[in-house]
Structure formats: structure tokens, C-alpha cells
Amino acid sequence: MQFTWNIAQGVSSYNKQTGFGFVIGAVYNANAALRIPETNSSFLPQWWYAGTAICDVTCTEYGVQATATDAVRAEDLECRSLPVWFRVDVPAEGVYRTKITVTGTDGGEVLVFIGRRRLVWRGTLAAGENKTITAYCDVFPIVPRGQVDAVPSTAVNVTVVGGALAAAAVAEAPDVRRIWVCGDSTVTDQTANLPYAPGTSYCGWGQMLPAYLPDVCITNHAHSGLTTESFTSEGHWDIVKPRLRAGDICLYQFGHNDQKLAHLQAYGGYTDRLRTYIKEARTAGAVPVLVTPLARNSWKDAAHYNDFLADFADAVLTLGKAENVMVLDLHTWAMALMQQDGLETAKRWFYPGDYTHTNDFGAYKMAGFVAHALGDALGLMVTDAPEWTPTPPFVPLEAPADCAIPAPEGDPFADYDATRPNDTLTRAEALELAIKALKLFPINVYNDLYSDIVGHETYAGTIQCAAQNDLIPPEWVADGSLYPNQTVTAADFLAVLIPGAAGRRPLADAVPVPDSVPVYAKRAVGQAVAEGLIAPEALTKPLNRSNAAEICRRLHI
């Protein structure tokens, strides 16, 4: 296959008959196949623009530029961009070499993505300045999120943000070395909402690798929610394994979801399954590389980091030595970055309000470590890509007040209003609600912490998570029992919630509280009153489920 296009040939919308063209909003809305994130550009309109054409293109002296339709609110475009999306159908699966020429339009930053929003180049171009990038795009089947069967990839997608597309050429490149990426949501090709801003887009570090590794093809089969087990059981390894060739590289990073399951603990099922992947990659002649799980921005308070993934990182390092496999210790490197920055500054690397998943800035930063470590070990060419300094906006867009389309994600606390809203909250429920409000994660592992909680209780994993995060007041368990069904007052609940919130953001200084508040809760309650979360007169009254949910809404983690 030899495909070429340049601006002299004019601008045409993509259609299946010609097999190439620009995907504008109207084309996107008319073709369901273009709306599968795993096989498109992974730039998706905000949910309140569903069914509305928001992107168009125009031909200028610089090339083809993206334009917004009249349907886009002006405020949604402030400091945000729309991409030019060019699509070329290809005849078969494989690796394709793409040459992309972009032109600066306003002297600003230009980003070039390929495939499922994989960054291949970023830099500043003066108005009229050209840059030609050679990048490799994988076209292989993939299992879309929420589906059980693989779907074929059939095209090369090129997207340009901040500049104009002037030319594109696509040809087969069957001999290019490939890096297969296996992992979870911190690695996967994440989608970005349009209008686009890098600070408010989820991004996995795997999709930023091409910006550093220009001579190889990245093929990313990581997905959100995957474990070392479900990467196989959901069919992803069935795509990778038969396509491995001698010299291919396989990166494996799991752990964030394995730790939630009792049978996939660090020195158990987790390492057993990694060992199997190592063996099968080697059997195919490929080079297995283990990556320790990306560190979270997790803190007990602003001064004390809380490392939940230490066991999994250590297990990977131990396995690497035992199997003589290269290990890239991303966990230690990223954790050092978090500790150097501190809780608040480190938030610039993560999606707003999230403490596990990076934004584009953070994924780019993590990919830089992985690429350089991998390049040094295997002799790969690594581009000296420039630093990407996080810049606003860091606040996601909000739907218009008169939006009639329901939000895809509702109120996380709605069940507490809908189910037994007037029942007094119990200790077990208080811990569950606090974990939800603090955006922590319950795990299905329980280490027999308290005499009255056994492992088969439905809330045992919640108790374990609460204990790991120091949410349980020592006074509750002084005799070794938790008493999970004991009801709580507002002060009791705040003694759980507020110390955890101190590990998420700075809190107001505590104000004096009534003497009726238990001693162990006074500081937390004083901070809650100062934050305006509750009135002083309600502190020692029993707290019902609905009122507890409202406190969580006001907390704004």
C-alpha cells in the first residue's frame, strides 16, 4: 500500500468509498463505527454534545485546520482546542509507516497524535513553519471496553492539535520492531473529551511512549480495570500472544486492580500469572519487560506519603531477579516525584480529583522514564523530547444548566438518599461512605484485624481499606472489636471522614467545638465546622444516611 495526500489535492470528508478523508462532526455522528474509541482517534465530544456536530475543518494558507461549529459554547473553547482528524483505511492488519507534515499557525504548541490518541510529536512551530514527522501506527484487532469479542482495526488515524495538517503518507512497514503494552488503566490509551485540554484528559503512559521512541511501533492492549488474570480471561492476551515475533518487546504493568482480589495478591496469584506471561513471551522469541505499578498520589496527610502498592512493586522486583527479566521500577521513580512535589503540587500530573490516573502531562512524564530506562537497557533510540510543563486549565468543563441529556455518571452518593435515607448510619456504612467520598478503593482482602469481623462479611474489604488509610478511630476498636452495626453521630462520622480528607487536600484550621464532642473527634469536627460542612448544633445527634451523603457532597474532594 502506498497512500499519499497533500493540501494541493483539496479537502474531502472521510467516506468508505474513497477510504480516506477528514472526520468532521457530521461524519462522526453518521457512522457508528467511527465512535468506537478503541478504533478511532480517541477524541470524543463531551457528553452534552452527543449527536451534535461540533468539529469542522477549513483549508487555509497553512493547511487544513480544525474549526468549531456554532453549536460549541464559546466558554468551552477558552484555552481548549479541537483536533484535525484525518483517517486512511488500510487493506490488512499490521504496522504502517506514516509521514505527517504539520504547519504552525499562530506560533503556539502543536501536538501530533496517531492511532488511538498516541502522541508522536509535540513542539512549538512559528506561523508557516513546517515539520514532517515519521511515526508508526499499529492496526491490529482489539477488544473494546465492555465487550467480549475483538473488533478489527481498519484504518490509520492522524490527529493534529494546535496546527494545520499539510500532508500525510501511509505505507506498510512489516519489519519495524514492535512494543506490545499489557496493563491496566494507568497504561491504556485513554480517551480525551472535546474541546481538549491536556490537564483535564485521562491518559495512560503507554499512549505517550511514541513521542520518545520514534523507531518502534507501540501497540497498546492495556485496558481499564484489568488484572494479570483478566488480561487473559477477557481475550486481550489472545490477540497479543499469536502475533509476537522474535525481537518484539512485551511490557507488563499490573497491580492496581490485582490488589483488590484475594487470589491475586503480590506474592501469590499476581506473580504466578506474570511468570506465565514471561514464559510465553520468551517462547515466541519476544523480550519480556516488567514494570512496577505506577505510584498513586496517596497521602495520610500533607506530610506523610501512603504507599499502597509497595508489596506489588517489591514482588515485581523479586520476580525480575528470579526470572532474569528486566524490570523498570516506575513505582519508585514516580513515588519519588510525588514526594518531591508534595500532595498539592503533584496533583498537576493527575486527572482533576483523581489520585491514581494521570492526565496527559503526567502520562508524558511517566512515559519519559519508561522510554529512557527501556532505551538504555535495550539500545533503542530515544528522542530527547522536551519537558511538558503542566498549564491550566485543570478544571473539567461543566454541562450547561439547561442540558436535557442525562449525565453518564450520576451522583455517587445517590443511593444513600434512595435507600433507607432516614436510617441512622452504622460504623460499617460510615467507613464505606468515607471511602467513596475520598475516592479510595475497597479491596477484597481482609487480614483478620478485628475479632467481630470475619473475611466473608460483605464489608470486610471496606474495613481493610479503612484500616490501611487510618480512617478508623482507635477509640472504636480499643477492645479489639469494631462493632460494625453500631450507629454513629455526626461527630463520629467526621472523625472518620476528615482525617482521610487531609490526605487529599488542605483543610481549614480547626475552630473550637462544644465540649459534648468526643475528645478523639474534636480536631476533625473543628475542621469540618470551619469548612462549613455541618452546623455545630448537629454534631452529637445521630446521623442518618441522607445527611451523611450531603456532608460528602459538600466536602468537594
QUIVENMO-V229049 format. One record per pair of residues at least 4 apart in sequence whose ideal C-beta (glycine too) atoms are under 7 Angstrom apart, sorted by the first residue. I is the first residue (numbers start at 1). J is the second residue. D is the distance in Angstrom with one decimal. If there is no record, write none. Layout:
I/J/D
I/J/D
//
This chain:
1/90/6.3
1/91/5.8
1/170/6.8
1/171/6.0
1/172/5.5
2/171/5.3
3/20/6.9
3/88/5.5
3/169/6.5
3/170/4.3
4/169/4.6
5/9/5.7
5/20/6.6
5/167/6.6
5/168/5.2
6/166/6.6
6/167/3.9
7/59/6.8
7/63/5.0
7/64/6.6
7/166/5.2
7/167/6.7
11/22/6.3
11/57/6.2
11/59/4.9
11/64/5.6
12/18/6.9
12/21/4.7
13/21/5.0
13/22/5.7
13/24/5.7
13/27/5.1
14/20/6.6
14/21/3.5
14/22/6.1
14/23/4.9
14/27/5.6
14/87/4.8
15/21/6.3
19/89/3.9
20/87/6.5
20/88/4.6
20/89/6.6
21/87/6.6
22/57/5.0
22/64/6.5
22/84/6.9
22/85/6.5
22/86/5.7
23/27/5.2
23/28/5.5
23/34/6.2
23/85/4.3
23/87/5.4
24/53/7.0
24/55/5.6
24/56/5.1
24/57/5.9
25/29/6.3
25/53/3.0
25/54/5.1
25/55/4.4
25/56/6.5
25/69/6.3
26/30/6.3
26/53/4.5
27/31/6.3
28/34/5.3
28/35/6.7
29/51/6.0
29/53/5.9
34/40/5.4
35/40/6.8
36/40/6.1
36/144/5.7
36/151/6.7
37/42/5.2
37/44/6.5
37/191/4.9
38/116/6.3
38/142/4.8
38/144/4.6
39/142/6.9
39/151/6.3
39/153/5.1
40/157/6.2
41/85/5.0
41/117/6.2
41/157/4.4
41/159/4.7
42/116/4.5
42/117/3.6
42/189/5.9
42/191/4.6
42/192/6.7
43/83/5.5
43/85/6.9
43/117/6.4
43/159/6.2
43/192/5.5
43/194/5.5
43/196/6.5
44/191/5.1
44/193/6.1
44/194/6.6
45/49/4.1
45/50/6.9
45/54/5.4
45/194/5.0
46/193/5.0
46/194/6.5
46/397/6.1
47/405/6.6
47/407/6.5
47/408/5.2
48/399/4.3
48/400/6.5
48/403/4.7
48/405/5.5
49/54/5.1
50/405/5.8
52/71/4.9
53/69/5.5
53/71/6.6
54/68/6.4
54/69/5.6
54/71/5.6
54/72/5.0
54/194/6.5
55/66/6.1
55/68/7.0
55/82/5.1
56/67/4.8
56/69/5.6
57/64/5.1
57/65/6.6
57/66/6.0
57/67/6.4
57/84/6.0
58/65/5.7
58/67/5.1
59/64/5.8
60/65/5.5
60/164/6.4
62/103/4.2
62/105/5.0
62/128/6.5
62/164/4.0
63/103/4.9
63/164/3.3
63/165/5.3
63/166/3.7
64/84/5.5
64/164/5.8
64/165/4.8
65/84/6.4
65/105/6.3
65/164/4.7
66/82/4.2
66/83/5.8
66/84/4.7
68/72/4.2
68/77/6.0
68/82/5.7
72/76/5.7
72/77/6.1
72/195/7.0
73/400/6.8
76/80/6.7
76/195/5.2
76/397/5.6
77/195/5.5
79/197/6.3
79/392/6.6
79/393/5.2
80/195/3.7
80/196/5.8
80/197/4.7
81/161/5.0
81/162/5.9
81/195/6.3
81/196/5.2
82/194/6.0
82/195/5.8
83/159/4.2
83/160/6.1
83/161/4.8
83/196/6.6
84/159/6.6
84/160/4.6
84/165/4.9
85/157/6.7
85/159/4.9
86/158/4.6
86/165/5.8
86/168/5.8
87/155/5.2
87/157/5.3
88/155/6.0
88/156/4.8
88/170/5.0
89/154/5.8
89/155/4.9
90/96/6.0
90/139/5.5
90/154/6.6
90/155/6.1
90/156/6.0
90/170/7.0
93/139/5.3
93/140/5.2
93/141/6.9
93/152/7.0
93/153/6.9
94/139/6.0
94/172/6.1
94/174/5.9
95/136/5.6
95/138/5.8
95/173/4.9
95/174/6.4
95/176/5.0
95/178/6.5
95/217/4.6
96/137/5.0
96/139/6.2
96/156/5.3
96/170/5.4
96/171/6.7
96/172/6.1
96/173/6.0
97/134/6.5
97/136/5.9
97/171/5.3
97/173/3.9
98/114/6.2
98/135/5.3
98/137/5.6
98/156/5.8
98/158/6.6
98/168/6.6
98/169/6.9
98/170/5.2
99/132/6.1
99/134/5.4
99/169/4.4
100/112/5.9
100/132/6.9
100/133/4.9
100/135/6.6
100/158/5.7
100/168/5.4
101/130/5.9
101/132/4.6
101/166/4.5
101/167/4.0
102/110/5.7
102/112/5.9
102/131/5.5
102/160/5.4
102/163/4.6
102/164/6.6
102/165/6.0
102/166/6.5
103/125/6.9
103/128/6.5
103/129/6.8
103/130/5.3
103/163/5.9
103/164/4.6
103/166/5.0
104/110/6.2
104/125/2.8
104/126/5.2
104/127/5.4
104/128/6.6
104/129/4.5
104/163/5.6
105/127/5.9
105/163/5.7
105/164/5.5
106/127/6.0
107/126/5.2
107/127/5.6
108/124/6.7
108/162/5.6
109/122/6.6
109/124/5.5
109/162/5.3
110/122/7.0
110/123/6.3
110/125/5.1
110/160/6.9
110/162/4.5
110/163/3.7
111/119/6.4
111/122/4.9
111/161/4.2
111/162/5.9
112/120/5.3
112/121/4.4
112/133/5.7
112/160/5.6
113/117/5.1
113/118/6.0
113/119/5.6
113/120/6.7
113/159/4.5
114/118/5.5
114/120/5.1
114/135/4.9
114/137/4.8
114/157/6.9
114/158/5.8
114/210/6.9
115/137/4.8
115/138/6.5
115/157/5.9
116/189/3.9
116/207/6.9
117/189/6.0
117/191/7.0
117/192/6.1
117/207/5.9
118/189/6.6
118/207/4.6
118/210/5.0
118/218/6.2
119/207/6.8
119/208/5.2
119/210/6.3
119/211/4.5
119/364/7.0
120/133/5.8
120/135/3.9
120/210/4.6
120/211/6.1
121/133/4.5
121/211/6.4
122/211/6.4
122/388/6.8
123/131/7.0
123/386/6.8
125/129/4.4
125/131/5.9
125/163/6.0
130/166/6.6
134/214/6.9
135/210/6.2
136/173/6.0
136/176/5.4
136/216/6.9
136/217/3.7
137/156/4.7
138/217/5.4
138/219/3.7
139/153/4.6
139/156/6.7
140/153/5.9
140/219/5.9
140/239/6.6
140/243/6.7
141/150/4.1
141/151/6.5
141/152/5.2
141/153/6.5
141/239/5.5
142/150/6.2
142/151/6.6
142/153/6.3
142/221/6.5
142/239/6.8
143/147/6.1
143/149/7.0
143/150/4.9
143/234/6.3
143/235/5.0
143/236/5.8
144/151/6.0
145/223/6.0
145/224/6.4
148/235/6.9
150/235/6.3
150/239/5.9
156/170/5.3
158/168/5.8
160/165/5.0
161/196/6.3
176/216/6.7
176/217/5.1
177/216/4.8
177/247/5.9
177/248/6.8
178/216/6.6
178/217/4.8
178/219/5.7
178/248/4.9
179/216/5.3
179/218/5.3
179/249/4.5
179/251/6.4
180/219/5.4
180/221/6.7
180/240/5.1
180/248/6.3
180/250/4.9
181/187/6.0
181/206/4.1
181/218/6.4
181/219/7.0
181/220/4.2
181/221/6.5
181/222/5.4
181/251/5.0
182/221/6.0
182/222/6.1
182/231/5.9
182/240/6.6
182/250/6.4
182/251/6.6
182/252/4.9
183/187/3.4
183/188/6.9
183/206/6.8
183/222/3.7
183/226/7.0
183/252/6.7
183/253/4.1
183/254/5.9
184/188/7.0
184/222/6.1
184/224/6.8
184/225/6.9
184/226/4.9
184/254/5.9
184/256/5.3
184/257/5.6
185/204/6.6
185/224/3.7
185/225/6.6
185/357/6.1
186/204/5.7
186/205/6.9
186/256/6.2
186/294/4.5
186/356/6.7
186/357/6.2
186/358/6.9
187/204/4.5
187/205/6.0
187/206/4.4
187/222/3.9
187/253/5.2
188/204/4.3
188/206/6.4
188/220/6.5
188/222/4.0
188/223/5.3
188/224/6.0
189/204/6.4
189/206/6.8
189/207/4.5
189/220/5.1
190/202/4.0
190/203/5.0
190/204/5.3
190/207/6.8
192/196/5.2
192/201/3.8
193/201/6.8
196/201/6.4
197/201/6.7
197/393/5.1
198/359/6.3
198/360/3.5
198/361/5.8
199/359/5.3
199/361/6.3
199/390/6.0
199/392/6.5
199/393/6.0
199/394/4.6
200/352/6.0
200/359/6.8
200/393/6.1
200/394/6.6
200/395/7.0
200/396/4.6
201/359/5.8
201/360/5.1
202/351/5.1
202/357/5.4
202/359/6.8
203/207/6.2
203/208/6.8
203/358/5.7
203/359/5.8
203/360/4.5
203/363/3.7
204/222/6.3
204/363/5.9
205/358/6.9
205/363/4.7
205/366/3.9
205/367/4.4
205/370/6.2
206/218/6.7
206/220/4.4
206/222/5.6
207/220/6.2
207/363/6.7
208/363/4.7
208/364/4.6
208/367/3.6
209/213/5.5
209/218/4.9
209/367/5.0
209/370/6.7
209/371/5.8
210/218/5.2
211/364/7.0
211/383/6.9
211/385/5.2
212/367/6.2
212/368/6.1
212/371/3.5
212/382/5.4
212/383/5.4
212/385/5.4
213/218/7.0
213/371/5.3
213/380/6.0
213/382/6.4
214/381/6.7
214/383/5.5
215/380/6.9
215/381/4.8
216/380/6.5
221/236/4.9
221/239/6.1
221/240/5.6
222/226/6.8
223/236/6.6
225/257/5.9
226/230/5.1
226/231/4.9
226/257/6.4
227/231/6.9
227/254/6.1
227/257/4.6
227/258/4.6
227/261/6.5
227/264/5.6
228/254/4.7
228/258/5.7
228/264/6.4
228/270/5.7
228/273/3.7
228/274/5.9
229/233/6.0
229/264/6.1
229/269/6.9
229/273/6.0
230/234/5.0
231/236/5.0
231/237/5.5
232/237/4.5
235/239/6.9
236/240/6.7
237/241/5.4
239/243/6.9
240/244/6.6
241/280/6.0
244/248/5.2
244/281/6.4
244/284/3.7
244/286/4.5
245/285/6.7
246/285/3.2
247/285/6.8
248/286/4.3
249/286/6.7
249/287/4.8
249/289/6.1
250/281/4.5
250/286/5.3
250/287/7.0
250/288/5.0
250/289/6.7
251/289/5.2
251/291/5.8
252/274/6.2
252/277/5.7
252/288/6.8
252/290/5.5
252/291/6.6
253/291/3.9
253/293/6.1
254/258/5.6
254/293/6.9
255/259/6.2
255/270/7.0
255/293/3.4
255/309/5.8
255/312/3.8
256/293/5.8
256/356/6.6
258/264/4.0
258/270/4.7
258/312/6.9
259/309/6.9
259/312/6.1
259/443/6.1
260/441/6.4
260/443/4.5
260/444/5.7
261/444/5.4
262/444/5.3
262/445/4.8
263/268/6.8
263/269/4.7
264/268/6.9
264/269/4.2
264/270/4.9
265/269/6.7
265/270/6.2
265/445/6.7
266/270/5.5
266/271/6.9
266/311/4.0
266/312/4.8
266/315/3.9
267/271/6.0
267/315/5.4
268/272/6.7
269/273/6.1
270/274/6.6
270/312/6.6
270/315/6.3
271/275/6.1
271/315/5.2
271/319/5.0
272/276/6.9
273/277/6.7
274/278/6.4
274/290/6.6
274/319/5.9
275/279/6.5
275/319/6.6
275/323/6.5
276/280/6.3
277/281/6.1
277/288/6.6
278/282/6.4
278/288/4.5
278/323/5.4
278/325/5.6
279/283/6.4
280/284/6.8
281/286/4.4
281/288/4.1
282/288/6.3
288/325/5.5
289/326/4.8
289/328/6.4
289/374/6.7
290/316/5.1
290/319/6.7
290/320/5.3
290/325/5.6
290/327/4.7
291/328/4.7
291/330/5.2
291/370/6.6
292/313/4.1
292/316/4.7
292/317/6.8
292/327/6.7
292/329/5.0
292/330/5.4
292/331/3.7
292/332/6.9
293/309/5.0
293/312/5.4
293/313/6.3
293/331/5.6
294/330/5.7
294/331/6.8
294/334/5.5
294/366/6.2
295/309/6.6
295/331/5.2
295/334/4.1
295/335/3.9
295/338/6.0
296/308/6.5
296/355/5.4
296/356/5.0
297/338/5.4
297/343/6.8
297/346/4.8
297/347/6.5
297/350/5.6
297/355/4.6
298/306/4.7
298/308/5.9
298/355/5.8
298/503/7.0
299/304/6.4
299/305/5.6
299/306/5.6
299/343/4.8
299/503/4.2
300/304/4.3
300/306/4.7
300/470/5.8
300/503/5.3
301/502/4.5
301/503/5.6
302/342/6.9
302/343/5.1
302/502/6.8
302/506/6.7
305/335/7.0
305/338/6.5
305/339/5.4
306/469/6.9
306/503/6.6
307/335/6.4
308/468/6.6
309/313/5.7
309/331/6.1
310/314/6.1
311/315/6.2
312/316/6.6
313/317/6.6
313/331/3.9
313/332/6.9
314/318/6.2
315/319/6.2
316/320/6.3
316/327/5.9
317/321/6.8
317/327/5.6
317/329/6.8
318/322/6.3
319/323/5.9
320/325/4.8
320/326/6.9
320/327/3.6
326/377/5.6
328/370/5.7
328/373/4.6
328/374/6.4
329/333/6.2
330/334/5.7
330/366/6.4
330/369/6.1
330/370/6.2
331/335/6.1
332/336/6.4
333/337/6.8
333/369/5.1
334/338/6.5
334/366/6.2
335/339/6.3
336/340/6.1
337/341/6.3
338/346/4.6
341/345/3.9
341/346/4.0
342/346/6.3
344/506/6.8
348/361/6.5
348/390/4.0
349/358/5.6
349/359/6.8
349/361/5.9
349/362/3.1
349/365/6.0
350/354/5.3
350/355/6.3
350/357/6.5
350/358/5.6
350/359/6.1
350/362/5.7
351/357/5.1
351/358/7.0
351/359/5.0
352/394/5.5
352/395/6.3
352/396/5.9
353/439/7.0
353/557/6.6
354/439/7.0
355/439/6.3
358/362/3.1
358/363/4.5
358/366/6.4
360/364/6.2
361/365/6.5
361/388/5.6
361/390/4.2
362/366/6.3
363/367/6.0
364/368/6.6
364/388/4.9
366/370/6.5
367/371/5.8
368/372/6.3
368/385/6.8
369/373/6.1
370/374/6.0
371/375/5.9
371/382/5.4
372/376/6.2
372/382/5.6
373/377/6.5
374/378/6.0
374/380/6.2
375/380/4.2
375/381/6.9
375/382/3.7
399/403/4.3
399/407/6.7
410/414/5.8
412/436/5.9
413/549/3.8
413/552/5.5
413/553/6.2
414/418/5.9
415/419/5.3
416/421/6.7
416/433/6.7
416/545/4.4
416/546/5.9
416/548/6.4
416/549/3.8
417/421/5.2
417/546/4.9
417/549/5.9
420/545/5.9
421/544/6.6
421/545/5.5
421/546/3.8
422/544/5.1
422/546/6.9
423/544/6.2
423/545/5.6
424/487/4.2
424/542/4.4
424/543/6.6
424/544/5.7
425/429/5.0
425/430/5.2
425/487/6.7
425/488/5.3
425/493/6.3
425/543/5.0
425/544/6.6
425/545/5.5
425/548/5.0
426/430/6.8
426/484/6.4
426/485/5.1
426/486/6.4
426/487/5.8
426/488/6.9
427/431/6.6
427/476/6.6
427/482/6.4
427/483/6.2
427/484/5.3
427/486/5.3
427/488/5.9
428/432/6.4
428/459/4.7
428/462/7.0
428/484/3.8
428/485/6.9
429/433/6.1
429/545/6.9
430/434/6.2
430/488/5.2
430/492/6.9
430/493/4.9
430/496/5.4
431/435/6.4
431/462/5.5
431/463/6.5
431/466/4.2
431/471/6.3
431/496/6.3
432/436/6.7
432/459/6.4
432/462/4.9
433/437/6.2
433/548/5.7
433/549/7.0
433/552/6.3
434/438/6.0
434/471/5.8
434/496/4.9
434/497/4.7
434/500/5.9
435/440/4.5
435/442/5.9
435/462/6.2
435/465/5.6
435/466/6.4
437/497/6.5
437/552/3.8
437/555/6.0
437/557/6.2
438/500/4.6
438/501/6.5
438/504/6.1
438/557/6.0
439/557/6.0
440/465/5.8
440/469/5.9
441/465/6.6
442/461/4.6
442/462/4.6
442/465/4.8
443/461/4.8
443/464/5.8
443/465/5.6
444/461/4.7
445/461/6.4
445/464/5.9
446/455/4.5
446/460/3.8
446/461/6.2
446/463/6.6
446/464/4.9
447/464/6.4
449/453/6.8
449/463/6.7
449/467/5.6
450/477/6.0
450/480/6.3
450/481/5.6
450/482/4.4
451/480/5.0
451/481/5.1
452/481/4.3
452/482/6.1
452/483/6.6
453/457/5.8
453/460/5.9
453/463/5.5
453/482/5.7
453/484/6.5
455/460/5.3
459/463/6.1
459/484/6.6
460/464/6.6
461/465/6.4
462/466/6.3
463/467/6.4
463/482/6.7
464/468/6.4
465/469/6.4
466/471/4.2
466/472/5.3
467/472/5.7
469/500/5.8
470/499/6.6
471/496/5.1
471/499/6.7
471/500/5.1
472/476/5.7
472/477/6.2
473/495/5.0
473/496/6.9
473/520/5.1
474/478/6.6
475/520/4.7
476/482/6.3
477/481/6.7
477/482/5.5
487/542/5.8
488/492/3.7
488/493/5.3
488/543/5.9
489/540/5.3
489/541/6.2
489/542/5.9
489/543/5.9
490/494/6.3
490/534/5.8
490/538/5.4
490/539/5.2
490/541/6.2
490/543/4.5
491/495/6.4
491/517/4.9
491/518/6.1
491/521/4.4
491/525/5.1
491/539/4.7
491/540/5.9
492/521/6.6
493/497/6.0
493/543/5.3
493/548/5.8
494/498/5.2
494/521/6.3
494/524/4.9
494/525/5.1
494/528/4.6
495/520/6.0
495/521/3.8
495/524/4.8
497/501/6.2
498/502/6.8
498/507/6.9
498/524/3.7
498/527/5.3
498/528/5.5
499/524/6.0
501/505/6.8
501/507/6.2
501/555/6.1
501/557/6.4
502/507/5.6
504/557/5.0
505/557/6.8
507/527/4.8
507/531/6.4
508/527/5.8
508/530/3.7
508/531/5.1
509/530/6.2
510/523/5.2
510/526/2.9
510/527/4.8
510/530/6.3
511/526/5.1
511/529/5.5
511/530/4.7
512/526/6.7
513/517/4.8
513/522/5.7
513/525/4.9
513/526/5.0
513/529/6.3
513/536/6.6
513/539/6.7
514/536/6.3
514/539/6.7
516/540/4.9
517/521/5.5
517/522/5.4
517/525/5.1
517/539/5.5
517/540/6.6
521/525/5.1
522/526/6.1
523/527/6.6
524/528/6.3
525/529/6.4
525/539/5.8
526/530/6.4
527/531/6.2
528/533/4.4
528/534/5.6
529/534/6.5
529/536/5.8
532/554/6.9
533/551/5.2
533/554/5.1
533/555/6.3
534/538/5.5
534/539/6.6
534/551/6.2
543/547/5.7
543/548/5.2
544/548/7.0
545/549/6.5
546/550/6.7
547/551/6.8
548/552/6.8
549/553/6.6
550/554/6.6
551/555/6.6
//
